[in-house]
Amino acid sequence: MTCQYGILETGVPNTLQYRIFVTRNGTSISPFHDIPLYHDSQEAVLNMVVEIPRWTNSKLEITKDEILNPIKQDSLENKPRYVRNCFPYKGYIWNYGALPRTWEDPNFTHPDTEAKGDNDPLDVCEIGERVGYPGEIKQVKVLGILALLDGEDTDWKIIAIDIKDPLASELDDIEDIDVHMPGLLRATKEWFRIYKVPDGKPANKFSFNGECKNKAYATQVIEKCSNAWRHLITTQEHGIAVTNTTMEESPGYVTHIAQDLIYDLPVQRQSSPGLKVSSMDKWYFINEA
């Protein structure tokens, strides 16, 4: 049977109670543990979970400590967190999300970055033209990777494109992006460098002098993080919820989820969203940091 992915929203958008559950064939699943990493048997096409659509500011992310790992809005000072508009960018400049069944192991120090993993699934910047939606499962092909250093952690950013994008057939590796999308990689590095500056934090740094590594290197990182996830799903480390409906050999495997274990909020969201902070319309002009 062909998988039909969908979403189920609970709570009110722009509040800390808002949740987006991913469903498959009408049943709630974990976007972290239940969706295959690879969409095809050749491992050329990967599944990606969209968390944040392009041009939006809400810092949505897969939860690690809640049953079935729904998508929620991150918090800052006990309020919903938003990413600022750093001129000339408006919110995120790609569809941003994660690769399922991957995990950046905080116990592993990568020899090239000399920094440990950030304890999250691998992040993805999907550069296709169609704007996605939170909880969407996109099929993408990998083009390269950027090594952001977030404090003392390695925070890899996979660069990928939706296989249905008009340019997908023209892009096979990292160097093709500059040919067909000139300026995008430069903007990607600059966006990650400055996006936290309006919140009073220093500019971010990178390994490899901020240069993106190619598809082959990215594939090695993905394989390493996939192996780390396989260890995670059998050990329940670092406070990560591993409840799932597909991995029978894991301690978190269940055949079904009782609805009252998932939803302590009305299944149908309220019609009016919560208030979005007015500063999301503000431009921030960043001096050289």
C-alpha positions as CSV (number, residue, x, y, z in Angstrom):
1,M,0.0,0.0,0.0
2,T,1.3,3.5,-0.9
3,C,2.1,5.6,2.1
4,Q,-0.1,8.7,2.4
5,Y,1.4,11.1,4.9
6,G,-0.6,13.9,6.5
7,I,-0.7,16.1,9.6
8,L,-2.9,16.5,12.6
9,E,-2.8,19.9,14.5
10,T,-3.6,20.4,18.1
11,G,-3.6,23.6,20.0
12,V,-3.3,27.1,18.6
13,P,-0.5,28.2,16.2
14,N,2.0,30.8,17.7
15,T,1.6,29.3,21.2
16,L,3.7,26.9,23.2
17,Q,0.8,24.4,23.3
18,Y,0.7,24.1,19.5
19,R,1.6,20.6,18.1
20,I,1.7,19.1,14.6
21,F,1.5,15.3,14.6
22,V,2.6,13.5,11.4
23,T,0.3,10.7,10.2
24,R,0.7,7.9,7.8
25,N,-2.5,6.3,6.2
26,G,-4.5,8.1,9.0
27,T,-2.4,6.9,11.9
28,S,-0.2,9.1,14.0
29,I,3.5,8.2,13.7
30,S,6.9,9.6,14.9
31,P,8.5,11.8,12.2
32,F,11.8,11.1,14.0
33,H,11.6,7.2,14.1
34,D,8.8,5.9,11.9
35,I,9.6,7.5,8.5
36,P,12.3,5.7,6.4
37,L,15.4,7.7,5.7
38,Y,15.6,6.5,2.2
39,H,12.6,6.7,-0.2
40,D,14.0,4.3,-2.7
41,S,16.0,1.1,-2.6
42,Q,19.0,2.7,-4.4
43,E,19.3,5.2,-1.5
44,A,19.4,8.0,-4.1
45,V,16.2,9.7,-2.8
46,L,15.7,10.6,0.8
47,N,12.7,11.6,2.9
48,M,12.7,14.9,4.5
49,V,10.4,16.2,7.3
50,V,9.6,19.9,6.7
51,E,9.6,21.9,9.9
52,I,9.8,25.5,8.8
53,P,8.5,26.7,5.4
54,R,10.6,29.2,3.4
55,W,10.0,32.9,4.2
56,T,8.5,32.1,7.6
57,N,9.9,33.0,11.1
58,S,8.3,30.5,13.6
59,K,11.1,28.3,15.0
60,L,9.3,25.0,14.6
61,E,11.1,21.7,15.4
62,I,10.6,18.0,16.0
63,T,10.3,17.4,19.7
64,K,12.7,14.9,21.2
65,D,11.1,14.3,24.6
66,E,7.4,13.9,23.8
67,I,5.6,10.8,22.7
68,L,5.7,10.4,18.8
69,N,7.9,13.5,18.6
70,P,5.4,16.0,17.2
71,I,6.5,19.3,15.7
72,K,6.2,22.3,18.1
73,Q,7.4,25.9,18.4
74,D,10.6,26.3,20.2
75,S,10.6,28.7,23.2
76,L,12.8,31.6,24.3
77,E,12.2,33.1,27.8
78,N,9.1,31.0,28.0
79,K,7.6,32.6,24.9
80,P,7.3,31.2,21.3
81,R,10.6,31.7,19.5
82,Y,10.9,33.4,16.2
83,V,13.9,33.9,13.9
84,R,14.4,37.6,13.1
85,N,14.5,39.1,9.6
86,C,18.2,39.9,8.9
87,F,18.3,42.2,5.9
88,P,17.9,41.3,3.0
89,Y,16.4,38.0,4.2
90,K,12.8,37.3,5.2
91,G,12.6,34.5,7.7
92,Y,14.2,31.2,6.5
93,I,15.4,31.3,2.9
94,W,14.7,27.6,2.2
95,N,12.3,25.0,3.4
96,Y,14.0,23.9,6.6
97,G,13.6,20.5,8.3
98,A,15.2,17.2,9.2
99,L,16.2,13.8,7.9
100,P,14.2,11.1,9.8
101,R,16.1,8.2,11.4
102,T,19.3,10.3,11.8
103,W,20.9,11.6,15.0
104,E,23.9,13.7,15.7
105,D,25.5,11.8,18.5
106,P,26.6,14.2,21.3
107,N,29.1,11.5,22.4
108,F,30.9,11.5,19.1
109,T,33.5,14.2,18.2
110,H,33.9,14.5,14.5
111,P,37.6,14.4,13.5
112,D,37.1,17.2,10.8
113,T,35.1,19.6,12.9
114,E,36.7,18.7,16.3
115,A,33.2,19.2,17.8
116,K,30.5,16.8,19.1
117,G,27.1,16.2,17.6
118,D,24.2,18.5,18.7
119,N,21.8,15.7,19.8
120,D,19.3,16.4,17.0
121,P,18.3,14.8,13.7
122,L,20.3,16.1,10.8
123,D,19.0,19.5,9.5
124,V,18.1,20.0,5.9
125,C,17.9,23.1,3.8
126,E,15.7,22.2,0.8
127,I,16.4,24.7,-2.0
128,G,13.5,24.0,-4.4
129,E,11.1,26.7,-5.5
130,R,7.9,25.3,-4.0
131,V,7.2,26.4,-0.4
132,G,6.4,23.5,1.8
133,Y,4.3,23.2,5.0
134,P,5.1,22.0,8.5
135,G,4.9,18.3,8.7
136,E,5.2,17.7,5.0
137,I,7.3,14.7,3.9
138,K,9.3,15.8,0.8
139,Q,11.4,13.5,-1.3
140,V,14.8,15.1,-1.9
141,K,18.2,14.4,-3.3
142,V,21.3,15.5,-1.4
143,L,23.7,17.9,-3.0
144,G,26.2,18.8,-0.3
145,I,26.6,19.9,3.4
146,L,27.6,22.9,5.5
147,A,29.4,22.5,8.8
148,L,28.0,25.1,11.2
149,L,29.6,25.3,14.7
150,D,26.8,26.0,17.2
151,G,28.7,26.8,20.4
152,E,30.7,23.6,21.1
153,D,28.6,21.4,18.8
154,T,28.7,20.4,15.2
155,D,25.4,21.3,13.6
156,W,25.5,19.9,10.1
157,K,23.2,21.5,7.4
158,I,22.4,19.2,4.5
159,I,21.8,21.0,1.2
160,A,19.1,19.2,-0.8
161,I,16.5,19.7,-3.5
162,D,13.0,18.4,-3.9
163,I,13.1,15.7,-6.7
164,K,10.0,17.3,-8.3
165,D,11.6,20.7,-8.6
166,P,12.1,21.9,-12.2
167,L,15.9,22.3,-11.6
168,A,16.3,18.9,-9.8
169,S,17.6,17.2,-13.0
170,E,20.2,19.9,-13.4
171,L,21.6,19.6,-9.9
172,D,23.7,16.6,-9.0
173,D,26.4,18.0,-6.7
174,I,27.3,21.1,-4.7
175,E,29.1,22.9,-7.6
176,D,25.9,22.8,-9.7
177,I,24.1,25.1,-7.3
178,D,26.3,28.1,-8.2
179,V,25.8,27.4,-11.9
180,H,22.0,27.3,-11.7
181,M,21.3,29.2,-8.5
182,P,24.1,31.8,-8.3
183,G,24.4,33.4,-4.9
184,L,22.3,30.9,-3.0
185,L,25.2,29.1,-1.2
186,R,26.8,32.5,-0.3
187,A,23.5,33.6,1.1
188,T,23.1,30.4,3.0
189,K,26.4,30.8,4.7
190,E,25.7,34.4,5.5
191,W,22.2,33.6,6.9
192,F,23.5,31.1,9.3
193,R,26.4,33.4,10.3
194,I,24.2,36.3,11.4
195,Y,20.7,34.9,12.2
196,K,21.2,34.9,16.0
197,V,22.9,38.4,16.1
198,P,19.6,40.3,16.6
199,D,19.0,38.2,19.8
200,G,22.3,39.4,21.3
201,K,24.4,36.4,20.3
202,P,27.7,36.4,18.5
203,A,28.0,35.5,14.8
204,N,28.2,31.8,14.2
205,K,31.4,30.1,12.9
206,F,31.9,27.2,10.5
207,S,34.3,24.4,9.8
208,F,36.1,24.3,6.4
209,N,36.2,28.1,6.3
210,G,32.5,28.1,5.7
211,E,32.8,26.2,2.4
212,C,30.2,23.5,1.6
213,K,31.4,20.0,1.2
214,N,30.3,17.9,-1.7
215,K,27.6,15.2,-2.1
216,A,30.0,12.3,-1.3
217,Y,31.1,13.9,1.9
218,A,27.4,14.7,2.8
219,T,26.5,11.1,2.2
220,Q,29.2,9.9,4.6
221,V,27.8,12.2,7.3
222,I,24.3,10.9,6.7
223,E,25.4,7.3,7.0
224,K,27.2,8.0,10.2
225,C,24.2,9.8,11.7
226,S,21.9,7.0,10.5
227,N,24.1,4.4,12.3
228,A,24.0,6.6,15.4
229,W,20.2,6.7,15.2
230,R,20.1,2.9,15.1
231,H,22.0,2.8,18.3
232,L,19.7,5.5,19.8
233,I,16.5,3.7,19.0
234,T,17.6,0.6,21.0
235,T,19.0,2.5,24.0
236,Q,16.7,5.4,24.8
237,E,19.6,7.7,25.6
238,H,19.7,11.5,26.3
239,G,16.1,11.8,27.3
240,I,14.9,11.2,23.7
241,A,11.4,9.6,23.4
242,V,11.7,6.6,21.2
243,T,8.1,5.5,21.0
244,N,7.5,4.2,17.5
245,T,5.2,1.9,15.5
246,T,7.7,0.3,13.1
247,M,10.9,-0.8,14.9
248,E,9.8,-4.0,16.5
249,E,13.3,-4.7,17.9
250,S,13.3,-1.4,19.9
251,P,12.1,-0.9,23.5
252,G,9.8,1.9,22.4
253,Y,7.9,-0.2,19.8
254,V,4.1,-0.2,20.2
255,T,1.5,-1.7,17.9
256,H,-0.9,1.3,18.4
257,I,-1.1,4.5,20.3
258,A,-4.1,5.3,22.5
259,Q,-5.3,8.7,21.6
260,D,-5.5,9.9,25.2
261,L,-1.7,9.2,25.5
262,I,-1.0,11.7,22.7
263,Y,-3.6,14.4,22.8
264,D,-4.2,16.4,26.0
265,L,-5.6,19.2,23.7
266,P,-8.6,19.3,21.4
267,V,-7.8,17.4,18.1
268,Q,-9.3,20.2,16.0
269,R,-7.3,23.4,16.5
270,Q,-9.0,26.7,17.4
271,S,-9.9,28.9,14.4
272,S,-7.9,31.9,15.5
273,P,-4.1,31.7,15.8
274,G,-2.2,33.1,18.7
275,L,-0.7,36.5,18.5
276,K,2.5,36.7,16.5
277,V,5.0,39.2,17.9
278,S,5.0,42.5,16.0
279,S,8.8,42.4,15.7
280,M,8.5,39.7,13.0
281,D,7.8,42.5,10.5
282,K,11.0,44.3,11.5
283,W,14.2,44.3,9.5
284,Y,17.5,44.0,11.3
285,F,20.6,45.5,9.7
286,I,23.7,43.6,10.8
287,N,27.0,45.3,10.9
288,E,30.0,43.1,10.0
289,A,30.2,40.8,13.0
